[in-house]
């Protein structure tokens, strides 16, 4: 079992096109090394990236599911 993923393997795991993974590498959101033929993604770093994405998604969902507070019918005393 390798400690690296190819772009194809990462794309299959994420169910996204290979171009999406390549874009994440170019944006330096996923670190990869180039072995002269292909980019290789370190599995531990990839898993860390996935955990961060999941945590971010949970935070966004939590924020979006909060009810909007009622307006405080504040009246000007003047």
MOGI-V127446 format. One record per residue. RES is the residue in one letter. NEAR is the number of other ideal C-beta (glycine too) atoms within 12 Angstrom. Layout:
res:RES near:NEAR
res:RES near:NEAR
This chain:
res:X near:6
res:X near:12
res:X near:13
res:X near:22
res:X near:32
res:X near:26
res:X near:32
res:X near:20
res:X near:21
res:X near:36
res:X near:24
res:X near:15
res:X near:21
res:X near:24
res:X near:10
res:X near:18
res:X near:15
res:X near:23
res:X near:14
res:X near:21
res:X near:31
res:X near:23
res:X near:20
res:X near:27
res:X near:29
res:X near:16
res:X near:13
res:X near:11
res:X near:22
res:X near:34
res:X near:23
res:X near:29
res:X near:19
res:X near:16
res:X near:13
res:X near:7
res:X near:9
res:X near:20
res:X near:28
res:X near:26
res:X near:36
res:X near:21
res:X near:22
res:X near:15
res:X near:24
res:X near:32
res:X near:19
res:X near:17
res:X near:28
res:X near:22
res:X near:14
res:X near:16
res:X near:19
res:X near:15
res:X near:14
res:X near:15
res:X near:14
res:X near:14
res:X near:14
res:X near:13
res:X near:12
res:X near:11
res:X near:12
res:X near:11
res:X near:10
res:X near:10
res:X near:7
res:X near:8
res:X near:6
res:X near:7
res:X near:7
res:X near:6
res:X near:6
res:X near:7
res:X near:7
res:X near:5
res:X near:4
res:X near:3
